[in-house]
Amino acid sequence: MTPEPEPLEPRPPGSADAPGGPGARAWVLVRYIGQPLGEMVPLPLEGLEIGRAPECGICLPEPEVSRRHARLEVAEDGASLALLDLGSTNGVYVNGRKAEATPSPAILRPGDVLRVGGHAFKVKWLDLLERRYHQAPETPSALDAWTGVSSRAAVLHQLEAHFEWARRHHRPLSVILADLDHLGRLNETHGSPAGDRVIRAFGGHLLRRLRDRDSVGRLGGAEFLAVLPGTPSELALPAADDLRLALAEQGVELEDGRLIQATCSLGVADLKAGDPCSGAVLARADAALHRAKTGGRNRVAQAP
C-alpha cells in the first residue's frame, strides 16, 4: 500500500514560519538533468510558464519543448503547487508518468520530479535557511558545516568529474541518493534539534562506512548523495543497505541523553552506456528513491 504523503507544515501567523521568518517556506525547482546541474529556480507566487518561448519563466530552447509547454501555479496561501499542461506536443511527465492535458491541474508534492523534454527538475518546498543553503556561492572544495560531508556544490562537481572519467575509461559508476524519513515528525515530537542531530548522525555514517575514494555530500535538508566510482550497482546495493541499517539500528542520541529511532530511504543507480550527462544517473537514482519512499520507507530501491 502506498503511504500517505507527509502533510505540509502549517505556517501559523506570528510564528517563525510566517512570511519573512526563517521558517517561511516557498516552492522551488532544482535542476536534475540539464545545465547548470543543481540550479535552484524559485517559483514566484504568481507562478510561471515553462516552454521554448523567450518570455517563459523557464525557457528551454529545444525542439521537443513546445513554445508554451506547461504552467506552474502556486496557491494563494503558498501551501500547494499545481501543474497545468498547456497543450504541449510531447507532454509533461511527473515521476515518470505523463500528466494528462486536462483543464484540471495536477497537484505536485515535494519530492516529485518534473520532466519537460530533455530536462528534469525536482520539486522542493524549502524554508528560508534551506533556500539560502542552495543559493550560497560555494567553491568545489567546500564542506557542509553541520555534517562534515561535502557541500551540495562540491558533491555535484565531484559527480560530474567521476561521470566523465567513468564514461571515458568505460568504468562502472554508481550513485546512492538518500533521504531521511519523517524528519518533520521527529521535529514535532522531540523538537527541532532532533532533526539536526539525525542529519549529523547520518553524515557521520556516510563518512565512516563508505570508502575514502567515494564522494559524499549533502544536497540540502535531509537529502544526501554518495558517488561510488569503479562500483557496479550490485556492490552499491549492499553499501546502501549498510547505511540504512546503521541509522535504523543504532538510533540517534539527543542532547538530554535520550535515544530516538530514525530511518532513511535510499535509491541506487549506475552509469548506463547511453547516459548523456551525470544528471541522467542522478535522475534514475531519484526515481528509485521515490519508489523506496512510496513503498514504505526504510528501504533501498534500485533503478532499472
RONU-737750 format. One record per atom (N, C-alpha, C): residue number from 1; x, y, z. Coordinates in pm, whole numbers, plus 50000, padded with zeros to 5 digits. Layout:
N
SITE  domar     xx     yy     zz
SITE    NUM      X      Y      Z
...
END
This chain:
304
SITE  domar     xx     yy     zz
SITE      1  50085  49880  50000
SITE      1  50000  50000  50000
SITE      1  50088  50124  50000
SITE      2  50057  50223  49915
SITE      2  50134  50346  49912
SITE      2  50101  50433  50031
SITE      3  50202  50477  50109
SITE      3  50175  50556  50227
SITE      3  50125  50695  50190
SITE      4  50048  50754  50280
SITE      4  50003  50890  50258
SITE      4  50123  50984  50268
SITE      5  50132  51084  50181
SITE      5  50244  51177  50190
SITE      5  50237  51256  50319
SITE      6  50354  51294  50371
SITE      6  50356  51373  50493
SITE      6  50290  51507  50467
SITE      7  50206  51556  50560
SITE      7  50141  51684  50538
SITE      7  50242  51797  50539
SITE      8  50213  51903  50460
SITE      8  50300  52019  50463
SITE      8  50284  52088  50597
SITE      9  50395  52141  50647
SITE      9  50392  52203  50778
SITE      9  50314  52334  50771
SITE     10  50227  52359  50870
SITE     10  50149  52483  50870
SITE     10  50237  52603  50901
SITE     11  50185  52723  50870
SITE     11  50257  52845  50899
SITE     11  50165  52937  50978
SITE     12  50150  52917  51110
SITE     12  50060  53000  51188
SITE     12  50106  53145  51190
SITE     13  50012  53242  51187
SITE     13  50050  53382  51189
SITE     13  50134  53415  51311
SITE     14  50239  53496  51289
SITE     14  50323  53537  51400
SITE     14  50431  53439  51434
SITE     15  50435  53323  51371
SITE     15  50538  53224  51401
SITE     15  50657  53245  51310
SITE     16  50761  53163  51337
SITE     16  50881  53171  51253
SITE     16  50851  53125  51112
SITE     17  50738  53055  51093
SITE     17  50702  53009  50961
SITE     17  50622  53112  50883
SITE     18  50590  53225  50947
SITE     18  50516  53329  50877
SITE     18  50604  53390  50768
SITE     19  50542  53453  50666
SITE     19  50621  53511  50558
SITE     19  50730  53603  50612
SITE     20  50851  53583  50563
SITE     20  50965  53664  50607
SITE     20  51042  53603  50721
SITE     21  50981  53508  50795
SITE     21  51052  53444  50905
SITE     21  51147  53338  50854
SITE     22  51236  53287  50941
SITE     22  51334  53189  50897
SITE     22  51272  53058  50851
SITE     23  51148  53030  50896
SITE     23  51083  52907  50855
SITE     23  50986  52925  50741
SITE     24  50976  53048  50687
SITE     24  50883  53074  50578
SITE     24  50920  52989  50457
SITE     25  50827  52908  50411
SITE     25  50857  52813  50303
SITE     25  50812  52867  50168
SITE     26  50882  52821  50065
SITE     26  50849  52859  49928
SITE     26  50881  52743  49836
SITE     27  50813  52740  49721
SITE     27  50834  52634  49623
SITE     27  50953  52668  49533
SITE     28  51035  52569  49506
SITE     28  51147  52585  49414
SITE     28  51160  52460  49329
SITE     29  51227  52473  49216
SITE     29  51266  52359  49133
SITE     29  51418  52349  49137
SITE     30  51469  52227  49149
SITE     30  51613  52203  49144
SITE     30  51641  52120  49019
SITE     31  51729  52171  48933
SITE     31  51757  52106  48805
SITE     31  51838  51979  48826
SITE     32  51781  51864  48783
SITE     32  51848  51735  48795
SITE     32  51907  51687  48663
SITE     33  51846  51723  48552
SITE     33  51901  51693  48419
SITE     33  51902  51822  48340
SITE     34  52016  51853  48279
SITE     34  52035  51979  48210
SITE     34  52137  52063  48283
SITE     35  52177  52170  48222
SITE     35  52278  52258  48280
SITE     35  52218  52395  48310
SITE     36  52263  52457  48422
SITE     36  52360  52404  48518
SITE     36  52298  52303  48616
SITE     37  52364  52189  48632
SITE     37  52315  52086  48721
SITE     37  52307  52139  48864
SITE     38  52195  52112  48931
SITE     38  52179  52157  49069
SITE     38  52126  52298  49082
SITE     39  52100  52366  48970
SITE     39  52047  52503  48977
SITE     39  51912  52505  49049
SITE     40  51894  52606  49136
SITE     40  51766  52622  49204
SITE     40  51687  52734  49138
SITE     41  51560  52705  49102
SITE     41  51474  52803  49037
SITE     41  51358  52834  49132
SITE     42  51358  52951  49198
SITE     42  51245  52987  49285
SITE     42  51119  53008  49203
SITE     43  51006  52965  49256
SITE     43  50878  52983  49187
SITE     43  50805  53103  49248
SITE     44  50779  53207  49170
SITE     44  50709  53324  49224
SITE     44  50565  53290  49257
SITE     45  50506  53370  49345
SITE     45  50368  53345  49387
SITE     45  50271  53354  49269
SITE     46  50305  53433  49168
SITE     46  50217  53443  49052
SITE     46  50235  53326  48956
SITE     47  50326  53232  48988
SITE     47  50350  53117  48904
SITE     47  50438  53152  48785
SITE     48  50465  53054  48700
SITE     48  50543  53079  48579
SITE     48  50514  52973  48475
SITE     49  50552  53004  48351
SITE     49  50536  52910  48241
SITE     49  50670  52850  48203
SITE     50  50664  52726  48153
SITE     50  50781  52656  48102
SITE     50  50760  52636  47953
SITE     51  50861  52667  47874
SITE     51  50845  52649  47731
SITE     51  50965  52697  47652
SITE     52  50953  52691  47521
SITE     52  51060  52730  47430
SITE     52  51063  52881  47408
SITE     53  50951  52949  47430
SITE     53  50942  53093  47404
SITE     53  51031  53171  47500
SITE     54  51099  53275  47453
SITE     54  51190  53351  47539
SITE     54  51122  53415  47659
SITE     55  50992  53445  47648
SITE     55  50923  53511  47758
SITE     55  50882  53416  47870
SITE     56  50902  53285  47853
SITE     56  50867  53189  47958
SITE     56  50961  53205  48078
SITE     57  50906  53184  48197
SITE     57  50987  53194  48318
SITE     57  51101  53096  48320
SITE     58  51077  52975  48269
SITE     58  51184  52877  48247
SITE     58  51187  52851  48097
SITE     59  51289  52905  48031
SITE     59  51300  52893  47885
SITE     59  51390  52775  47851
SITE     60  51336  52677  47779
SITE     60  51410  52558  47738
SITE     60  51408  52554  47585
SITE     61  51508  52614  47520
SITE     61  51506  52628  47373
SITE     61  51545  52501  47301
SITE     62  51456  52403  47305
SITE     62  51481  52275  47239
SITE     62  51360  52238  47156
SITE     63  51378  52167  47043
SITE     63  51266  52136  46954
SITE     63  51157  52051  47018
SITE     64  51193  51963  47115
SITE     64  51091  51879  47176
SITE     64  51007  51950  47281
SITE     65  51043  52076  47309
SITE     65  50968  52158  47404
SITE     65  50879  52255  47327
SITE     66  50750  52258  47360
SITE     66  50658  52350  47292
SITE     66  50685  52494  47335
SITE     67  50636  52588  47254
SITE     67  50661  52730  47288
SITE     67  50605  52763  47425
SITE     68  50484  52722  47450
SITE     68  50424  52736  47585
SITE     68  50385  52594  47626
SITE     69  50471  52531  47700
SITE     69  50461  52387  47726
SITE     69  50373  52357  47848
SITE     70  50401  52424  47959
SITE     70  50329  52395  48083
SITE     70  50334  52518  48172
SITE     71  50245  52518  48270
SITE     71  50241  52628  48367
SITE     71  50238  52571  48508
SITE     72  50314  52637  48597
SITE     72  50313  52604  48740
SITE     72  50242  52716  48813
SITE     73  50145  52680  48896
SITE     73  50066  52778  48969
SITE     73  50076  52753  49119
SITE     74  50112  52857  49194
SITE     74  50123  52850  49339
SITE     74  49993  52898  49400
SITE     75  49940  52822  49497
SITE     75  49815  52861  49563
SITE     75  49834  52994  49636
SITE     76  49722  53064  49660
SITE     76  49728  53195  49725
SITE     76  49798  53190  49859
SITE     77  49776  53082  49936
SITE     77  49841  53071  50066
SITE     77  49981  53010  50055
SITE     78  50024  52977  49932
SITE     78  50157  52923  49910
SITE     78  50174  52778  49950
SITE     79  50069  52713  49997
SITE     79  50083  52579  50053
SITE     79  50068  52467  49952
SITE     80  50034  52498  49826
SITE     80  50021  52393  49727
SITE     80  50071  52443  49593
SITE     81  50109  52348  49508
SITE     81  50163  52380  49376
SITE     81  50093  52295  49272
SITE     82  50047  52357  49164
SITE     82  49972  52287  49061
SITE     82  50045  52296  48927
SITE     83  50033  52189  48848
SITE     83  50093  52181  48716
SITE     83  49982  52170  48611
SITE     84  49991  52252  48508
SITE     84  49892  52250  48400
SITE     84  49965  52237  48267
SITE     85  49933  52130  48192
SITE     85  49987  52113  48057
SITE     85  49912  52209  47965
SITE     86  49985  52293  47892
SITE     86  49923  52394  47807
SITE     86  49900  52344  47665
SITE     87  49876  52213  47651
SITE     87  49854  52156  47518
SITE     87  49983  52126  47446
SITE     88  50086  52088  47521
SITE     88  50217  52062  47461
SITE     88  50212  51941  47368
SITE     89  50305  51938  47274
SITE     89  50311  51827  47178
SITE     89  50360  51699  47242
SITE     90  50463  51708  47326
SITE     90  50526  51588  47382
SITE     90  50493  51562  47527
SITE     91  50410  51646  47589
SITE     91  50363  51619  47723
SITE     91  50462  51656  47833
SITE     92  50412  51647  47956
SITE     92  50490  51672  48077
SITE     92  50482  51545  48161
SITE     93  50594  51507  48220
SITE     93  50600  51384  48299
SITE     93  50630  51415  48445
SITE     94  50555  51351  48533
SITE     94  50576  51365  48677
SITE     94  50608  51227  48733
SITE     95  50726  51213  48789
SITE     95  50773  51085  48842
SITE     95  50762  50973  48737
SITE     96  50794  51010  48612
SITE     96  50797  50911  48504
SITE     96  50664  50885  48438
SITE     97  50556  50947  48486
SITE     97  50424  50925  48428
SITE     97  50375  51053  48362
SITE     98  50313  51037  48246
SITE     98  50266  51153  48172
SITE     98  50147  51217  48242
SITE     99  50157  51349  48262
SITE     99  50046  51423  48322
SITE     99  49942  51450  48214
SITE    100  49819  51421  48242
SITE    100  49713  51438  48144
SITE    100  49689  51587  48115
SITE    101  49672  51620  47988
SITE    101  49643  51758  47947
SITE    101  49494  51783  47961
SITE    102  49450  51816  48081
SITE    102  49309  51841  48109
SITE    102  49295  51980  48171
SITE    103  49173  52035  48174
SITE    103  49153  52166  48238
SITE    103  49188  52164  48387
SITE    104  49181  52047  48450
SITE    104  49212  52037  48593
SITE    104  49363  52013  48611
SITE    105  49430  52102  48685
SITE    105  49574  52085  48701
SITE    105  49609  51968  48792
SITE    106  49731  51917  48776
SITE    106  49782  51812  48864
SITE    106  49848  51878  48985
SITE    107  49822  51825  49102
SITE    107  49881  51880  49225
SITE    107  50015  51813  49250
SITE    108  50118  51894  49265
SITE    108  50253  51843  49288
SITE    108  50284  51840  49437
SITE    109  50373  51747  49474
SITE    109  50417  51732  49612
SITE    109  50568  51751  49619
SITE    110  50619  51793  49734
SITE    110  50764  51799  49750
SITE    110  50827  51663  49720
SITE    111  50933  51664  49641
SITE    111  50999  51540  49602
SITE    111  50960  51489  49466
SITE    112  50851  51541  49409
SITE    112  50813  51500  49273
SITE    112  50919  51546  49174
SITE    113  50939  51468  49069
SITE    113  51033  51503  48963
SITE    113  50953  51537  48837
SITE    114  50973  51657  48788
SITE    114  50903  51709  48672
SITE    114  50997  51704  48552
SITE    115  50951  51642  48442
SITE    115  51035  51629  48324
SITE    115  50967  51694  48204
SITE    116  51042  51784  48140
SITE    116  50996  51853  48019
SITE    116  51106  51840  47915
SITE    117  51076  51772  47804
SITE    117  51179  51749  47704
SITE    117  51297  51673  47765
SITE    118  51417  51725  47742
SITE    118  51535  51660  47797
SITE    118  51578  51714  47930
SITE    119  51491  51786  47999
SITE    119  51524  51848  48128
SITE    119  51439  51786  48238
SITE    120  51497  51777  48356
SITE    120  51424  51727  48472
SITE    120  51451  51816  48591
SITE    121  51346  51843  48668
SITE    121  51355  51928  48786
SITE    121  51289  51856  48904
SITE    122  51350  51870  49020
SITE    122  51288  51815  49141
SITE    122  51215  51926  49215
SITE    123  51091  51896  49255
SITE    123  51009  51993  49327
SITE    123  51046  51990  49474
SITE    124  51073  52108  49529
SITE    124  51106  52118  49672
SITE    124  51027  52232  49734
SITE    125  50999  52217  49863
SITE    125  50927  52318  49941
SITE    125  51018  52353  50057
SITE    126  51093  52461  50044
SITE    126  51204  52489  50134
SITE    126  51178  52612  50220
SITE    127  51233  52608  50343
SITE    127  51228  52729  50425
SITE    127  51343  52822  50385
SITE    128  51349  52938  50450
SITE    128  51445  53040  50410
SITE    128  51589  52992  50425
SITE    129  51618  52923  50535
SITE    129  51754  52876  50557
SITE    129  51794  52772  50452
SITE    130  51701  52684  50416
SITE    130  51729  52583  50314
SITE    130  51752  52648  50178
SITE    131  51674  52753  50147
SITE    131  51693  52822  50019
SITE    131  51827  52892  50015
SITE    132  51867  52950  50127
SITE    132  51999  53013  50132
SITE    132  52110  52910  50114
SITE    133  52088  52790  50170
SITE    133  52188  52684  50154
SITE    133  52205  52649  50006
SITE    134  52094  52640  49934
SITE    134  52101  52606  49792
SITE    134  52160  52719  49709
SITE    135  52138  52844  49752
SITE    135  52180  52958  49672
SITE    135  52320  53009  49708
SITE    136  52373  52965  49823
SITE    136  52501  53019  49868
SITE    136  52612  52990  49768
SITE    137  52693  53091  49735
SITE    137  52807  53065  49645
SITE    137  52908  52977  49714
SITE    138  52947  52869  49649
SITE    138  53037  52773  49710
SITE    138  53150  52738  49615
SITE    139  53262  52703  49670
SITE    139  53372  52652  49589
SITE    139  53361  52500  49589
SITE    140  53416  52433  49485
SITE    140  53406  52288  49478
SITE    140  53472  52216  49595
SITE    141  53552  52286  49677
SITE    141  53618  52221  49789
SITE    141  53542  52239  49921
SITE    142  53427  52308  49916
SITE    142  53356  52343  50040
SITE    142  53295  52220  50106
SITE    143  53287  52228  50240
SITE    143  53223  52124  50319
SITE    143  53093  52177  50378
SITE    144  53000  52087  50403
SITE    144  52879  52121  50476
SITE    144  52917  52137  50622
SITE    145  52894  52255  50677
SITE    145  52943  52287  50812
SITE    145  52881  52200  50919
SITE    146  52758  52154  50901
SITE    146  52690  52080  51006
SITE    146  52730  51933  51010
SITE    147  52752  51872  50894
SITE    147  52776  51728  50890
SITE    147  52920  51689  50863
SITE    148  52998  51778  50802
SITE    148  53135  51744  50766
SITE    148  53149  51676  50631
SITE    149  53038  51643  50566
SITE    149  53046  51588  50430
SITE    149  53058  51704  50332
SITE    150  53076  51674  50205
SITE    150  53088  51780  50105
SITE    150  52958  51859  50094
SITE    151  52972  51983  50053
SITE    151  52855  52067  50030
SITE    151  52784  52022  49902
SITE    152  52668  52079  49880
SITE    152  52590  52048  49761
SITE    152  52670  52077  49634
SITE    153  52729  52197  49624
SITE    153  52804  52233  49504
SITE    153  52922  52139  49485
SITE    154  52990  52105  49594
SITE    154  53109  52022  49583
SITE    154  53075  51881  49537
SITE    155  52972  51819  49594
SITE    155  52943  51681  49559
SITE    155  52887  51672  49417
SITE    156  52814  51773  49371
SITE    156  52768  51773  49232
SITE    156  52885  51791  49135
SITE    157  52983  51871  49174
SITE    157  53105  51885  49094
SITE    157  53178  51751  49087
SITE    158  53186  51681  49201
SITE    158  53252  51551  49205
SITE    158  53177  51448  49121
SITE    159  53044  51453  49124
SITE    159  52964  51363  49042
SITE    159  52997  51382  48894
SITE    160  53002  51506  48850
SITE    160  53032  51531  48708
SITE    160  53171  51483  48672
SITE    161  53270  51504  48761
SITE    161  53407  51461  48733
SITE    161  53416  51309  48725
SITE    162  53351  51239  48820
SITE    162  53353  51092  48819
SITE    162  53279  51038  48697
SITE    163  53170  51105  48660
SITE    163  53093  51062  48542
SITE    163  53179  51068  48416
SITE    164  53247  51181  48395
SITE    164  53329  51197  48276
SITE    164  53442  51095  48272
SITE    165  53505  51069  48387
SITE    165  53615  50973  48392
SITE    165  53563  50832  48363
SITE    166  53451  50794  48425
SITE    166  53396  50660  48405
SITE    166  53353  50638  48261
SITE    167  53293  50739  48200
SITE    167  53248  50725  48062
SITE    167  53368  50716  47966
SITE    168  53471  50796  47994
SITE    168  53587  50797  47905
SITE    168  53663  50664  47911
SITE    169  53672  50607  48032
SITE    169  53752  50485  48052
SITE    169  53667  50358  48060
SITE    170  53537  50372  48035
SITE    170  53445  50257  48034
SITE    170  53452  50182  48167
SITE    171  53440  50259  48276
SITE    171  53444  50202  48410
SITE    171  53306  50215  48475
SITE    172  53273  50127  48569
SITE    172  53144  50139  48637
SITE    172  53139  50259  48731
SITE    173  53021  50306  48755
SITE    173  52997  50418  48847
SITE    173  52856  50403  48902
SITE    174  52842  50415  49032
SITE    174  52710  50410  49094
SITE    174  52691  50531  49185
SITE    175  52566  50567  49203
SITE    175  52532  50673  49298
SITE    175  52425  50622  49393
SITE    176  52431  50673  49515
SITE    176  52329  50645  49617
SITE    176  52268  50778  49658
SITE    177  52138  50789  49644
SITE    177  52065  50908  49686
SITE    177  51982  50870  49808
SITE    178  52002  50941  49917
SITE    178  51936  50906  50044
SITE    178  51855  51024  50095
SITE    179  51742  50992  50157
SITE    179  51656  51094  50217
SITE    179  51609  51042  50352
SITE    180  51623  51123  50455
SITE    180  51583  51082  50590
SITE    180  51431  51083  50600
SITE    181  51376  50979  50662
SITE    181  51231  50962  50668
SITE    181  51169  51043  50782
SITE    182  51056  51105  50751
SITE    182  50971  51168  50853
SITE    182  51048  51263  50945
SITE    183  51138  51342  50889
SITE    183  51215  51433  50974
SITE    183  51125  51538  51039
SITE    184  51022  51582  50965
SITE    184  50929  51679  51023
SITE    184  50858  51626  51146
SITE    185  50822  51497  51141
SITE    185  50754  51437  51256
SITE    185  50848  51426  51376
SITE    186  50974  51395  51350
SITE    186  51072  51390  51460
SITE    186  51085  51527  51525
SITE    187  51087  51632  51444
SITE    187  51097  51767  51499
SITE    187  50974  51803  51581
SITE    188  50857  51763  51532
SITE    188  50733  51792  51606
SITE    188  50730  51718  51739
SITE    189  50782  51595  51740
SITE    189  50776  51513  51862
SITE    189  50884  51548  51962
SITE    190  51006  51572  51913
SITE    190  51121  51589  52002
SITE    190  51183  51727  51997
SITE    191  51131  51817  51913
SITE    191  51191  51949  51898
SITE    191  51285  51953  51779
SITE    192  51304  52074  51723
SITE    192  51384  52086  51601
SITE    192  51528  52039  51615
SITE    193  51592  52045  51734
SITE    193  51728  51992  51743
SITE    193  51736  51842  51713
SITE    194  51624  51770  51726
SITE    194  51627  51626  51697
SITE    194  51658  51601  51550
SITE    195  51591  51676  51462
SITE    195  51618  51660  51320
SITE    195  51761  51693  51285
SITE    196  51814  51799  51347
SITE    196  51954  51835  51323
SITE    196  52048  51723  51367
SITE    197  52017  51661  51479
SITE    197  52101  51550  51529
SITE    197  52097  51431  51432
SITE    198  51979  51403  51376
SITE    198  51967  51291  51282
SITE    198  52047  51321  51155
SITE    199  52037  51443  51106
SITE    199  52114  51482  50986
SITE    199  52263  51465  51011
SITE    200  52310  51512  51126
SITE    200  52453  51500  51157
SITE    200  52493  51353  51172
SITE    201  52408  51273  51237
SITE    201  52440  51132  51257
SITE    201  52452  51059  51123
SITE    202  52362  51088  51031
SITE    202  52368  51019  50902
SITE    202  52491  51063  50824
SITE    203  52528  51190  50833
SITE    203  52651  51234  50770
SITE    203  52771  51158  50822
SITE    204  52770  51131  50954
SITE    204  52878  51052  51012
SITE    204  52882  50910  50959
SITE    205  52765  50849  50941
SITE    205  52761  50713  50884
SITE    205  52818  50712  50742
SITE    206  52787  50814  50664
SITE    206  52840  50821  50528
SITE    206  52993  50828  50530
SITE    207  53047  50909  50618
SITE    207  53192  50926  50623
SITE    207  53263  50802  50674
SITE    208  53202  50731  50768
SITE    208  53268  50615  50829
SITE    208  53250  50488  50748
SITE    209  53136  50472  50682
SITE    209  53103  50342  50623
SITE    209  53135  50331  50474
SITE    210  53152  50443  50407
SITE    210  53192  50438  50267
SITE    210  53343  50455  50255
SITE    211  53397  50426  50139
SITE    211  53541  50429  50118
SITE    211  53593  50572  50107
SITE    212  53723  50588  50130
SITE    212  53783  50721  50121
SITE    212  53770  50777  49980
SITE    213  53771  50691  49880
SITE    213  53764  50741  49742
SITE    213  53622  50772  49697
SITE    214  53523  50736  49776
SITE    214  53385  50772  49744
SITE    214  53361  50919  49780
SITE    215  53275  50984  49705
SITE    215  53240  51124  49732
SITE    215  53102  51128  49796
SITE    216  53092  51195  49909
SITE    216  52964  51203  49980
SITE    216  52935  51350  50010
SITE    217  52809  51388  49998
SITE    217  52773  51526  50024
SITE    217  52626  51540  50059
SITE    218  52594  51655  50112
SITE    218  52457  51687  50148
SITE    218  52400  51781  50043
SITE    219  52289  51738  49982
SITE    219  52225  51818  49878
SITE    219  52139  51928  49935
SITE    220  52110  51920  50065
SITE    220  52024  52018  50129
SITE    220  51916  51949  50209
SITE    221  51874  52011  50319
SITE    221  51771  51950  50402
SITE    221  51814  51813  50450
SITE    222  51732  51713  50422
SITE    222  51759  51576  50469
SITE    222  51804  51486  50356
SITE    223  51854  51542  50246
SITE    223  51890  51464  50129
SITE    223  52042  51460  50111
SITE    224  52094  51340  50086
SITE    224  52238  51319  50072
SITE    224  52267  51243  49944
SITE    225  52387  51264  49890
SITE    225  52431  51196  49770
SITE    225  52568  51132  49794
SITE    226  52582  51007  49754
SITE    226  52711  50939  49757
SITE    226  52745  50893  49616
SITE    227  52867  50921  49572
SITE    227  52914  50883  49438
SITE    227  53022  50777  49457
SITE    228  52999  50659  49397
SITE    228  53088  50545  49417
SITE    228  53159  50511  49286
SITE    229  53278  50564  49262
SITE    229  53350  50534  49138
SITE    229  53399  50389  49135
SITE    230  53403  50332  49014
SITE    230  53450  50196  48998
SITE    230  53362  50092  49063
SITE    231  53236  50126  49085
SITE    231  53146  50038  49160
SITE    231  53021  50007  49080
SITE    232  52996  49881  49044
SITE    232  52869  49846  48979
SITE    232  52756  49846  49082
SITE    233  52635  49845  49031
SITE    233  52519  49855  49121
SITE    233  52506  49736  49214
SITE    234  52554  49617  49173
SITE    234  52542  49501  49262
SITE    234  52629  49515  49386
SITE    235  52730  49603  49381
SITE    235  52809  49631  49501
SITE    235  52759  49756  49573
SITE    236  52697  49847  49500
SITE    236  52643  49967  49563
SITE    236  52520  49936  49646
SITE    237  52442  49834  49606
SITE    237  52321  49800  49681
SITE    237  52350  49760  49825
SITE    238  52444  49665  49851
SITE    238  52472  49634  49991
SITE    238  52532  49750  50068
SITE    239  52606  49838  50000
SITE    239  52660  49957  50067
SITE    239  52546  50048  50111
SITE    240  52445  50064  50026
SITE    240  52330  50145  50062
SITE    240  52253  50083  50178
SITE    241  52236  49951  50175
SITE    241  52161  49886  50282
SITE    241  52238  49892  50413
SITE    242  52371  49892  50407
SITE    242  52452  49907  50528
SITE    242  52428  50044  50591
SITE    243  52415  50147  50509
SITE    243  52384  50281  50562
SITE    243  52246  50284  50626
SITE    244  52151  50220  50559
SITE    244  52014  50216  50614
SITE    244  52011  50147  50749
SITE    245  52077  50032  50758
SITE    245  52077  49956  50883
SITE    245  52150  50031  50994
SITE    246  52259  50100  50960
SITE    246  52335  50172  51061
SITE    246  52249  50278  51129
SITE    247  52171  50352  51050
SITE    247  52086  50455  51109
SITE    247  51970  50393  51186
SITE    248  51906  50292  51127
SITE    248  51787  50233  51189
SITE    248  51819  50159  51318
SITE    249  51934  50093  51323
SITE    249  51964  50007  51438
SITE    249  52039  50079  51550
SITE    250  52115  50181  51517
SITE    250  52195  50246  51621
SITE    250  52120  50359  51691
SITE    251  52020  50416  51625
SITE    251  51948  50527  51685
SITE    251  52034  50653  51690
SITE    252  51974  50761  51739
SITE    252  52043  50890  51747
SITE    252  52023  50946  51887
SITE    253  52133  50985  51950
SITE    253  52126  51038  52086
SITE    253  52101  51189  52084
SITE    254  52003  51233  52164
SITE    254  51973  51374  52175
SITE    254  52060  51438  52282
SITE    255  52053  51570  52295
SITE    255  52137  51641  52392
SITE    255  52109  51597  52535
SITE    256  51984  51561  52565
SITE    256  51949  51522  52701
SITE    256  51976  51374  52728
SITE    257  52038  51305  52632
SITE    257  52073  51165  52653
SITE    257  51971  51066  52602
SITE    258  51854  51114  52563
SITE    258  51753  51022  52509
SITE    258  51799  50967  52374
SITE    259  51760  50844  52346
SITE    259  51793  50780  52218
SITE    259  51665  50769  52137
SITE    260  51665  50825  52017
SITE    260  51547  50818  51930
SITE    260  51579  50734  51808
SITE    261  51474  50678  51749
SITE    261  51489  50595  51630
SITE    261  51466  50681  51506
SITE    262  51547  50657  51404
SITE    262  51533  50728  51278
SITE    262  51562  50632  51164
SITE    263  51503  50656  51050
SITE    263  51525  50571  50933
SITE    263  51549  50658  50810
SITE    264  51592  50593  50704
SITE    264  51613  50663  50578
SITE    264  51571  50573  50462
SITE    265  51544  50634  50349
SITE    265  51517  50563  50225
SITE    265  51627  50597  50126
SITE    266  51663  50499  50043
SITE    266  51776  50518  49952
SITE    266  51744  50465  49812
SITE    267  51792  50537  49711
SITE    267  51781  50493  49572
SITE    267  51920  50475  49514
SITE    268  51938  50367  49438
SITE    268  52069  50334  49379
SITE    268  52055  50328  49228
SITE    269  52150  50389  49158
SITE    269  52154  50383  49012
SITE    269  52298  50376  48967
SITE    270  52320  50317  48849
SITE    270  52456  50311  48795
SITE    270  52460  50369  48654
SITE    271  52580  50395  48609
SITE    271  52602  50453  48478
SITE    271  52560  50357  48367
SITE    272  52486  50409  48269
SITE    272  52447  50333  48151
SITE    272  52518  50389  48027
SITE    273  52536  50305  47928
SITE    273  52612  50344  47809
SITE    273  52554  50467  47740
SITE    274  52423  50482  47741
SITE    274  52362  50593  47669
SITE    274  52340  50718  47750
SITE    275  52389  50723  47873
SITE    275  52365  50841  47956
SITE    275  52434  50964  47898
SITE    276  52359  51070  47870
SITE    276  52421  51189  47810
SITE    276  52494  51277  47910
SITE    277  52457  51266  48037
SITE    277  52517  51353  48138
SITE    277  52501  51288  48275
SITE    278  52572  51343  48373
SITE    278  52565  51287  48508
SITE    278  52426  51300  48567
SITE    279  52351  51402  48522
SITE    279  52216  51420  48572
SITE    279  52124  51305  48539
SITE    280  52153  51232  48431
SITE    280  52070  51117  48395
SITE    280  52082  51007  48500
SITE    281  52203  50985  48552
SITE    281  52222  50886  48659
SITE    281  52152  50933  48785
SITE    282  52169  51061  48816
SITE    282  52107  51118  48936
SITE    282  51955  51108  48929
SITE    283  51899  51133  48812
SITE    283  51753  51126  48796
SITE    283  51702  50984  48818
SITE    284  51775  50883  48769
SITE    284  51732  50744  48791
SITE    284  51742  50707  48939
SITE    285  51847  50754  49005
SITE    285  51858  50729  49149
SITE    285  51743  50795  49224
SITE    286  51704  50914  49179
SITE    286  51593  50983  49244
SITE    286  51462  50909  49222
SITE    287  51442  50854  49102
SITE    287  51321  50775  49077
SITE    287  51319  50651  49165
SITE    288  51435  50588  49184
SITE    288  51443  50472  49272
SITE    288  51416  50513  49417
SITE    289  51468  50628  49457
SITE    289  51440  50679  49592
SITE    289  51291  50701  49611
SITE    290  51226  50755  49509
SITE    290  51081  50776  49517
SITE    290  51008  50643  49539
SITE    291  51052  50539  49468
SITE    291  50989  50407  49488
SITE    291  51013  50354  49629
SITE    292  51133  50378  49683
SITE    292  51162  50333  49819
SITE    292  51070  50402  49919
SITE    293  51044  50531  49899
SITE    293  50961  50605  49993
SITE    293  50814  50567  49979
SITE    294  50766  50556  49855
SITE    294  50625  50519  49837
SITE    294  50603  50371  49869
SITE    295  50709  50292  49869
SITE    295  50697  50151  49903
SITE    295  50699  50122  50051
SITE    296  50708  50225  50133
SITE    296  50702  50205  50277
SITE    296  50813  50269  50356
SITE    297  50914  50326  50288
SITE    297  51028  50389  50354
SITE    297  51114  50288  50430
SITE    298  51228  50336  50480
SITE    298  51325  50250  50548
SITE    298  51363  50131  50460
SITE    299  51396  50160  50334
SITE    299  51433  50055  50241
SITE    299  51519  50113  50128
SITE    300  51579  50021  50051
SITE    300  51662  50058  49937
SITE    300  51593  50010  49810
SITE    301  51594  50096  49709
SITE    301  51539  50056  49578
SITE    301  51645  50080  49472
SITE    302  51647  49995  49371
SITE    302  51746  50004  49263
SITE    302  51678  50048  49135
SITE    303  51742  50140  49064
SITE    303  51691  50182  48934
SITE    303  51715  50071  48831
SITE    304  51626  50056  48732
SITE    304  51646  49957  48627
SITE    304  51775  49982  48550
END
